[in-house]
C-alpha cells in the first residue's frame, strides 16, 4: 500500500515521460534489461539526431558553397548557394553528409522530418534528395523532390512505414525498408543532396535543422506498447487512477449505505421495508453485466465508472449498519435522548452514527478493492476512459495489440500483478481494521 501510494504521489518524478507521449521507441519494444536474454541481444535502442549546420559536412560539391544564418522561428539554418551553370555543363550540386555509427541488429522503423525553402529564378530546376549510404557504399534514396523556380518553406517527412518509401526502394507493401537499409553494422552516412541547373543566376536553398530517428527495440524499465508509449509511465500513473477510483467509489458507496442503514434501522416500518426490498433487488442483479451495459450507454468517462460502482455497491453496508442500528436504538442512552425530546435526526447523527462508525470505516476499506476490480474489468473490456492511463486499459491494449502473440510478458505481468497486490493490500488492511474496531468480529476470529 505504501509503495503504490508513493507511486501515485511521486509519478511526475518517477518517470520523465507522460502517459500520452508516443513513439518513444518502436512498438512492443522490450525493456533495456532484456539484453541479458538471448532473444534481445544486439537489439537496437532508439537513436535520435538533430542535424543542423554545425553537424552537416560538405562531402561533395560542384559550384556550391555552404553557410548558415539564424532564423528566429526555425533556428540556425543551413544555406546552400548553387552557382549558375552554362548550357551543357553538369548541374551545380552539393552533398550534405552526417555520419552515424550503427553497431546493432536491423531496426523495424526509421523516420526523418525536415523543412526547406528555395530561392531561384523561374528557369531553375532544383532537385533535393534524402539518401542513406550503408557501410558498403550502397545508396538508398528514400525521398526526393523537384522544385521549379522558388518555393516558400515546405515541410516533409520520411517514414519507413509509408508505402511511398517502400515503393521508392523497389519494395513491396509487406517488405520492411529498415531491415534492407540497415542490414549491416558500421558507419552510415545520411546525405541531403541538392542540385540545380539554373543558368541565369544563383540558387539559394535554406534547410532547417533535420530530425532523424531510428526507433529502437529497447526502451526504459518496462518497454513500450503498440504506439511506442512508455509502459512504466502508464503503470506509475495507473496507481494514481486506481487509488482515486477505489477511494471515491468506496466512500460514495459506504456513505449511501450508511445513510440508508441508519434511516431504515431507526425509523423502521414502511421506510425500512422499502429500502431493504430495494437492497434485495440490487443484490439480486448481476453487477458486472449491468455495469457493462450502463457504461456502454452512458459513455466512456472515469466519473461514470465511479458513480456506477458506487450505485451498485452500497447494499452490504446498508444491511450491516441497519442491523447494528436495530440493536443500538434499544439501548438506554438512546431511550434517554428520546425522553429528553431529541429528534430522530439528532439521535441518528449524534448517538447512532458514532457507534456504527468503526464498522463504516472497515467497510470502506473493504469496498476499495471491489471498486478497483470493477474498473479494471470495465477497462479490460474496452469500456474505460481511453484518455486515462489505468491498469485495466494496459491489459486491454495488451490483449488487442499483440502482447500475447509476441510473448511480451513485460507488458502483461506488471499491471496484473499491480491489481492483485493493491486489492490484496486493501483486503488485508480492511480485515485488520475490522478486527480492531469490531469487537464481535474479533471474538469470532
N, C-alpha and C positions, 0 to 999 in steps of 0.2 A: 504493500500500500504506500509506504514511504517512497519507494522507487518510482512508482507511477505518478505520485503527486509531485515529486521533484521534476519528472519529465514534463508534466503538464505546465508547471510554473516556469521552468527554465528552457522551454522549447526554442525560443529565438537564439539562445546562447549555445545550445547543444548541436545545432546544425547551421551551416552558412547559407542554406537554401530555403526556399519557401515551397509549400506543397504544390503550388501551381507552376513552378519552374519546370520547363520541359526541355528535352533534347540536351540534357547534361552529358549523356553518353548514348550509345546505341540501345535499341530495345532489348530487354531481358539481359542487360549487362550484369555480369557476376560481381560479387564483392572483390575488393582488391586482395583480400587474403586468400581468395580461391586459387591464386597462382601456385599454392602449395599442392594443389590437386593436379594429377596428370592431365585432366581434361582441359585445363585452362593455362597450362604452361606456354608462354610465348604469346598469350592473348594481348592485344594492344590496348593501352589506356587511351583516353581522349587527348588529342593534341590540337591546340588552338593557337593560331598565329595571326597577329595584326601586322600587316606588311605595309610600311609607309616608306617615305623617301630615304630614311636612314638605313633601311634593310634591303631595298632594291639595289641590285647591281646591274650595270650596263654591260652585259656579257657579249653583245654583238651589236654593231651599229653601222649604218651606211647613210651618210649625210644627215646625222641626227645628233642632237645634244640633249643632255639631261640636266634639269634644275628643279628647284622646288620653291613654293611660296605658301604663305599662311592663309588660311581661309577660316573665318570666324565660325562658320556653320559646319564645315566638313573636316576641319583640322588641317594638318600640313599636307599640301597637295604635291604630287609628283608630276612635273611638267616635261613632256617630250616635245621638242621642237624639230620638225622634219623640214629640211630644205627643199626648194623646188628642184625638179629634175627635168632635163631636156628630153624631147621626144626620142624614143628608142633606148633611153637609159633604164636601168633597173630602178624600181621604186625605192624611195628613201625608207629605211626601216630601223627599228631598234628592238632589242630583246631585253626586257627587264627580268632578271632572274633572282630567285630566292631558293637557297639550298636547305633541305630538310633531311636529317638523318633518321632513317626508319629501320630499326633492327627487330621488328615484330612480325608475327604472322599476319596474313592479309586481313584487313578490317571488313566490315559489311557496308559502311556508309562513309562518304566524304562529301563535303559541300564547300562552296565559296560564295561570297557576296561582295559586290563592288559597284562603284559608280564612276562614270567618266563623262567628259564633255569635249567636244571637238569644235575648234575654230578654224575654218578652211574656206578657200574660195569656192565658187559654185561648180567649177570643173573638177574639183578634187574628189577622189575616191579613196576613203580612208578605211583600212581594214584593221580590226582588232581580233586577237585570238588568245585564248587561255589554254596553255599546253602544259602537260605533265610529262617530264622526261625521267624514265626509270634509270636504275644504276647501270644498265647495259646500253644506254643511249637511245632507247626506243621512245618515240614521241607519241603521246596520246592527246589529240586535240579534243577537248571536252566542251568548248564553247567558241564561237566566233560571231562577228557582226561586221557589217559593211555600212559605212556612213557616207552619204553623198552630200557634199557641202558641209555646212555646220549643223550642230545639234546642241541643245542645252543639256543640262545634267540628266543622265539616264542611268537608272539602277537596274542591275540584273543579278541573277542567282544561278549557280551551278549546283545541281543536286544529283547524286548518283542514282537516286531512286526514281528520277524523272526519265520518261521514255525518250525524250529528246537527246539526253546524254547517251543513252544506250544506242540509239539509232546513229548518232554521230560516230560512235566507236564501232559500228557494224555488228552490234549485239542484238539478240532477240529480246522480247519483252520479259522473259523469265531469267535472263542472264544477270549476273551481278558485276557491274563495272569495277567495283572496289577490288574484287578478287583478281581481276585482269590487270588493272593498273598497278596495284600494289602487291604484285605476285612475288617480288624479290625483296630481299633485305639489303639495305645500303643507303646511299645518298640519292635523294630525289631532288630534281630542280622544278620549281614552279615558275613557269615562264609566261609573261604577258608580252605578246608580240604585237607591235604597232608598225604599220607601213602605210605609205601614201604615194600616189602618182601625180600629185599636183604639179603643174608646170608654170603657173603664173606667180604664185607667192607661197611663203612658208605655211606649214600646217602646225597648229598648236593643239596638243592633246593633253588634257588635265585629268589626272587619275587620283581619286580619293583613296585613303588607306583601305587595303583589301583585307577582308577577314576570311581566312582559310581554316577549315576544321576537318579533322579526321575523327569521327565518333568512335570511341573505344568500346571494347567488350568487357572492361573492368571499371568499376566505379564505387567509391565510398564503402561504407560498412555493410550495407545490405544490397548493393546493386541498384538496378533501375527497373521500372515497369515497362509496359508496352509503348509508352511515349517518351521514354528516356527520363522520367521523373524519379527523383531520389526516394527510395523506399524507406530509408532510415528517417528521413524528414516526415514522411507520412505516418510512420509508426510513432514518432515522438508527438506530433500534433494530434494523432488519433487518441493518445492518452488523455489529452485535454478534453476532446469532444466526448469521449466515453464517460469521464468523470462528471462533466456538466450534465449530460443526459441522465446518468444514473442518479445524481443528486436532485436535479429538478423534478424528474418524473416521480422519484420516490417521495420527495417532500409533498408534492401535489397529491399523490395517491393517498398518503397517510393522513394528510390534512382533511381530505374529503372523507376518508373512512372514520377518522376520529370524530368529526362533526356528526356524521350520521349515527355512529355508535353511541355517542353521548345523548343525542336527541331521542333516539329510539329507546335506549335503556332507561332514561329518566322519565320521559313522558308516557311511554308505553301506549296501549290502546291501538287505535286505528293508525296513528303515525308509525308506531313500531311495526305493525302488520304491513303497511305499505313499503317501508324501507327494507324490511327483511325479505319480502317477496321480490322486490327489485334486485336485491343482492342474490337471491336464488336464481333469478333469470340470468343475471350477468355471469354467475358461476357455472351455469349450465351451457353457456355459449362457448364454443371452441375459440380461444382468444386469438391465436396466431392467424387462422384463416380470416377472421373478422378484421384484424389489423391489416392484412394484405389487401382486402377489398377496400377498406376505408382509406388506406394510404394511396392506393391507385386512384380513388375517386377525388380525394382532397388535394393531391399533388405532392411532389417530392420536396418537402421542406422539413427542416430539422424541428421546427416548432410544432408541426403537425404530429410528428412521431412522439414528442414529449407529451402532448395533450392526449393522444390516443392511448399511449401506455398508461398514463395516469387514470384515464377514464375506465380502463378495464383491469385495474389492479387494486382498487380500494376495498373490495368486498371482505377479504380476510381480516383486515384491520378493523373494519366496522363491526364484524361479529365478535372479535376479541374484546374490543372496547365496550361493546354493548353488554357482553357477559360480565365484565368487571363492573360496569356501571350498575347493573341489576343488583349486584352484591353490595356495592358501596352505598346505594341510596337507602338501604335498610339500616345503616349504621347510626349510632347515636348522634354523632356530630352533624349529620345531615338533618335528622329529625329536629335537633336543637335549632339549626339555622332556619328550617321551615317554620318552627314555632315562633321564632323571633320576627317573622314577617319577611324573610328573604324571598325574592322571586326565583323562578326557575332558572332564568339566565344567570343570575348571580350565583346560585348554588352550583350550576354546571361549570362555570368558569372559575370560581374561587375555590370550591371544595372538591369537585369531582375530577376536573382536568389535572390538577397537580398529582392526584393519586394514580391516575392512569398514565401519566407522562412517561415514567420509566418504560412501560410496555410500548408506548408510542415510539420512543427512541429506538428500542430494539427492533421494532417492525420496520422503521425507516431504513436502518442499516441492512436488514434482510431483504428489503424491497429493491435496493440499488442493483444487485446482480441480475435480478429479473428484468429491470429496465434495460440494462446493458445488453443482455442476451436478446431481448426483443429487437433492439435497434440493430444489433449485428445481424440478426436473421433477416430483417427487412432490407438492410443494405446488401446483404449477400444475394437476395432475390432481385436486386435491381430497383428497389423502391425507396432507397435512401436518397438524401440530398446529394446530387453529383458535384456540388460546389464545395462540399465539406469533406476533408480527409478523415475517414473513420476506418477502424479495423475491419468491419464488415465489408466496406467498399473495397478495401485492399484484397480481401478474399474473393469478392465478386469479380474484380478485374483479373485476378489470377486465374480464375476458372474460365473466364470469357476469352482471354487473350494468350493462351498457350503455356501458362506456367506448369500445368500438369503434363502436357505432352513433351515439353522441353526439360522436364525434371528440374525446374528452377525452385528447389526446396528452400532457398534463402528468401523467396517471396512468400511461400506458403506457410512455413513453420512460425516465423515471428508473430504475425497478427493472431494466429490461432492460439499460440502459447500465451500471448498477452491477454487475450479474452479469458482464457482459462485461469490464469494466475490472478487477474483482477477480480473476477467473480468469486473465486475461491477465497481470496483475502476478505472480501466483503462478507461472505458467508461465515467464515471463522470469527471475524470481529463481531458480527451480529449475534452469533451464538454465545460468545463470551460476554457481550453486553447484556444479553437476555438472562444469562446465568447470574450475573452480578446484581441486576436491577429487579429481577423477578424471583422472589423467594420460592414460589411454588415450583417453578421450573428447576431451581437449584435443588429442591428437595427430591424431585423426580429423578434428577441426574445423579 
